[in-house]
Amino acid sequence: MTKYGNDRAWPFAEGGGGTIAFFTILLATAVFLWFQFTNWGAGLFLLLAAFLWLLILYFFRDPNRQIKAQPGLVVGPGDGEVVEIIKMTEDRFLQAEVIRMSMFLDITDVHVQRVPLAGKVALVQHQPGKFLQAFRPEASELNEFIAMVTDSEGYGRILTKQIAGIVARRCLNYLKPGDVVQTGQRFGLIRFSSRVDLFLPPTAQMLVKVGDKVTGGITPIAQLKKDHE
């Protein structure tokens, strides 16, 4: 077992800085107007600005986590609830039989995604699409998404999809092909409620079931076997 820290000083998601800055300026403006006019209108604006500012800070929170990596152990690619686990054929990126685990992230979940298993990034591809409700099964193929394929050093290829939803209209992935990644490493962000799909080799021993809550980088999702085993 290897254990390493994934700490950093900035406690908010990479990619959320612009939004946080906008609402901080809005709050500062509301404070200024309150001191200038001190009436019910300025007070109401101040309360609304403070509420929105706190809501944005809460949404973009990105807590540090101690990641415990084990050979072949797949960890949660993000926070959320498991809504589907099925066997299927993934024709586009892996061209193979797979097990697909789908997670739904609601507004209260941490929306930062983490690498499920160490390896090398083989592909990162953005696909425009629809904005159906993220929990619907067809959202995996029809909605806008970013697909990332990683070669997991003897355990096969893993596909991770960040999928936009009816509210979430933007996915971010910070990686590029050729990057070497570690288990639990931050790699992306989806704004507001959304979905993450994880495609694993068909021999994966699943360690979660539908209805389970998953914590990104922490919850064991599946145990993989070496390709030659």
C-alpha positions as CSV (number, residue, x, y, z in Angstrom):
1,M,0.0,0.0,0.0
2,T,1.2,3.5,-0.8
3,K,0.0,6.6,1.0
4,Y,0.5,10.1,-0.1
5,G,-0.9,13.5,0.7
6,N,-3.0,15.5,-1.8
7,D,-2.8,18.7,0.1
8,R,-2.8,22.3,-1.1
9,A,-3.4,25.6,0.5
10,W,-6.2,26.9,-1.7
11,P,-9.3,25.1,-0.4
12,F,-11.5,25.7,-3.4
13,A,-11.7,23.9,-6.8
14,E,-9.4,24.8,-9.6
15,G,-11.7,26.4,-12.2
16,G,-13.9,28.1,-9.7
17,G,-11.7,31.1,-9.0
18,G,-13.5,33.3,-11.5
19,T,-16.9,32.6,-10.1
20,I,-15.7,33.1,-6.5
21,A,-14.1,36.4,-7.5
22,F,-17.3,37.7,-9.2
23,F,-19.5,36.9,-6.1
24,T,-16.8,38.4,-3.8
25,I,-17.0,41.7,-5.8
26,L,-20.8,41.5,-5.6
27,L,-20.6,41.1,-1.8
28,A,-18.1,44.0,-1.5
29,T,-20.4,46.2,-3.6
30,A,-23.4,45.2,-1.3
31,V,-21.4,46.2,1.8
32,F,-20.4,49.5,0.2
33,L,-24.0,50.3,-0.6
34,W,-25.2,49.4,2.9
35,F,-22.7,51.8,4.5
36,Q,-23.6,54.5,1.9
37,F,-27.5,54.3,2.2
38,T,-28.3,52.1,5.2
39,N,-31.9,51.4,4.1
40,W,-34.0,48.3,3.7
41,G,-33.2,47.9,0.0
42,A,-29.4,48.0,0.6
43,G,-29.9,45.7,3.5
44,L,-31.8,43.2,1.5
45,F,-29.2,43.3,-1.3
46,L,-26.5,42.7,1.3
47,L,-28.3,39.7,2.7
48,L,-28.8,38.2,-0.7
49,A,-25.2,38.9,-1.8
50,A,-23.9,37.3,1.4
51,F,-26.1,34.2,0.9
52,L,-25.0,33.7,-2.7
53,W,-21.3,34.2,-1.7
54,L,-21.5,31.6,1.0
55,L,-23.4,29.2,-1.3
56,I,-20.7,29.6,-4.0
57,L,-17.9,29.0,-1.5
58,Y,-19.7,25.9,-0.3
59,F,-20.2,24.6,-3.8
60,F,-16.6,25.1,-4.9
61,R,-15.1,23.6,-1.7
62,D,-12.3,21.2,-2.4
63,P,-11.2,19.5,0.8
64,N,-7.7,17.9,1.1
65,R,-7.9,14.2,1.4
66,Q,-5.3,11.6,2.4
67,I,-5.3,9.0,-0.4
68,K,-4.4,5.4,0.3
69,A,-3.5,3.7,-3.0
70,Q,-3.3,0.0,-3.4
71,P,-2.4,-2.0,-6.6
72,G,-5.4,-2.5,-8.8
73,L,-7.8,-0.8,-6.3
74,V,-10.1,1.7,-8.0
75,V,-11.3,4.6,-5.9
76,G,-14.2,6.9,-6.3
77,P,-13.8,9.4,-9.2
78,G,-15.8,11.9,-7.2
79,D,-18.5,12.4,-4.5
80,G,-22.0,11.3,-5.2
81,E,-24.5,8.4,-5.1
82,V,-24.2,5.2,-7.2
83,V,-27.3,5.1,-9.4
84,E,-26.5,2.3,-11.9
85,I,-24.1,-0.6,-12.4
86,I,-24.4,-2.5,-15.6
87,K,-22.4,-4.7,-18.0
88,M,-22.3,-3.4,-21.5
89,T,-20.2,-2.9,-24.7
90,E,-18.4,0.4,-24.9
91,D,-17.9,0.9,-28.6
92,R,-16.5,4.4,-28.9
93,F,-13.5,4.7,-26.7
94,L,-12.6,1.3,-25.4
95,Q,-14.2,-1.0,-28.0
96,A,-14.6,-3.6,-25.3
97,E,-17.0,-5.3,-22.8
98,V,-17.1,-3.2,-19.6
99,I,-18.8,-2.7,-16.3
100,R,-20.2,0.8,-16.1
101,M,-20.8,2.5,-12.8
102,S,-22.8,5.7,-12.8
103,M,-22.8,8.3,-10.1
104,F,-25.1,11.2,-9.6
105,L,-23.7,14.4,-8.0
106,D,-26.3,16.7,-6.4
107,I,-25.8,20.3,-5.4
108,T,-24.5,19.4,-2.0
109,D,-21.7,17.2,-3.2
110,V,-18.0,18.2,-3.7
111,H,-17.8,18.6,-7.5
112,V,-14.1,18.0,-8.0
113,Q,-13.2,14.7,-9.8
114,R,-10.3,12.5,-8.9
115,V,-8.3,9.9,-10.8
116,P,-9.7,6.4,-10.0
117,L,-6.4,4.5,-10.6
118,A,-2.8,5.5,-11.3
119,G,-1.6,5.3,-14.9
120,K,-1.0,7.4,-18.0
121,V,-3.6,9.5,-19.7
122,A,-4.3,8.1,-23.2
123,L,-7.1,10.4,-24.3
124,V,-9.1,13.5,-23.2
125,Q,-12.0,14.4,-25.5
126,H,-14.9,16.9,-25.2
127,Q,-18.2,15.9,-26.8
128,P,-20.9,18.5,-27.2
129,G,-24.4,17.3,-26.6
130,K,-27.7,17.7,-24.8
131,F,-28.4,18.7,-21.2
132,L,-30.9,16.0,-20.1
133,Q,-31.3,15.3,-16.4
134,A,-28.1,13.7,-15.3
135,F,-29.7,10.7,-13.5
136,R,-31.4,9.5,-16.7
137,P,-29.6,6.5,-18.2
138,E,-29.5,8.0,-21.7
139,A,-27.6,11.0,-20.4
140,S,-24.4,9.0,-20.5
141,E,-24.4,9.0,-24.3
142,L,-26.6,12.0,-25.3
143,N,-25.4,14.7,-22.9
144,E,-22.4,16.9,-23.2
145,F,-19.4,15.2,-21.6
146,I,-15.6,15.0,-21.4
147,A,-14.2,11.5,-21.8
148,M,-10.8,10.5,-20.3
149,V,-9.1,7.2,-21.0
150,T,-6.2,6.1,-18.7
151,D,-3.8,3.2,-19.2
152,S,-3.6,1.7,-15.7
153,E,-0.2,0.0,-15.9
154,G,-1.2,-3.7,-16.3
155,Y,-4.8,-3.4,-15.2
156,G,-6.3,-2.4,-18.5
157,R,-7.9,0.8,-19.7
158,I,-10.3,2.8,-17.7
159,L,-12.7,5.4,-19.1
160,T,-14.0,8.2,-16.9
161,K,-16.8,10.4,-18.2
162,Q,-17.7,13.8,-16.7
163,I,-21.3,14.4,-17.9
164,A,-23.2,17.7,-17.9
165,G,-26.8,17.8,-16.6
166,I,-29.8,20.0,-16.8
167,V,-28.1,22.6,-14.5
168,A,-24.5,21.7,-15.0
169,R,-23.5,23.2,-18.3
170,R,-19.7,23.1,-18.1
171,C,-17.2,20.3,-17.4
172,L,-13.5,21.0,-16.9
173,N,-10.6,18.5,-17.3
174,Y,-7.1,19.8,-16.4
175,L,-5.2,16.8,-17.9
176,K,-3.8,16.0,-21.4
177,P,-2.7,12.8,-23.2
178,G,0.7,11.6,-21.9
179,D,0.2,12.9,-18.3
180,V,1.2,10.4,-15.7
181,V,-1.4,10.4,-12.9
182,Q,-1.7,9.0,-9.4
183,T,-4.7,7.4,-7.7
184,G,-6.9,10.1,-6.1
185,Q,-5.2,13.0,-7.9
186,R,-7.6,15.9,-8.8
187,F,-8.2,16.1,-12.5
188,G,-11.4,18.1,-13.1
189,L,-14.6,19.8,-12.1
190,I,-18.3,19.8,-13.1
191,R,-20.3,22.9,-12.2
192,F,-23.5,22.2,-10.3
193,S,-25.5,19.0,-10.3
194,S,-24.1,16.4,-12.7
195,R,-23.0,12.8,-13.3
196,V,-19.8,10.8,-13.5
197,D,-19.6,7.4,-15.3
198,L,-16.7,5.0,-14.7
199,F,-16.1,2.2,-17.3
200,L,-14.0,-0.8,-15.9
201,P,-12.8,-4.1,-17.3
202,P,-15.5,-6.8,-17.2
203,T,-13.5,-8.9,-14.7
204,A,-13.5,-6.1,-12.1
205,Q,-14.7,-7.1,-8.6
206,M,-17.2,-4.4,-7.7
207,L,-17.1,-3.2,-4.1
208,V,-20.1,-0.8,-4.3
209,K,-23.8,-1.3,-5.1
210,V,-26.6,1.0,-6.3
211,G,-27.6,3.5,-3.6
212,D,-24.1,3.7,-2.0
213,K,-22.6,7.1,-1.3
214,V,-19.1,7.5,-2.7
215,T,-16.3,9.9,-1.5
216,G,-13.9,10.9,-4.2
217,G,-10.4,9.4,-3.8
218,I,-11.4,7.5,-0.7
219,T,-14.2,5.0,-1.3
220,P,-13.1,1.7,-2.8
221,I,-15.1,1.1,-6.0
222,A,-13.6,-2.1,-7.5
223,Q,-10.6,-4.4,-7.4
224,L,-8.9,-5.1,-10.7
225,K,-6.8,-8.1,-11.7
226,K,-3.6,-7.9,-13.6
227,D,-4.0,-8.4,-17.4
228,H,-2.0,-11.7,-17.3
229,E,-3.8,-13.1,-14.3
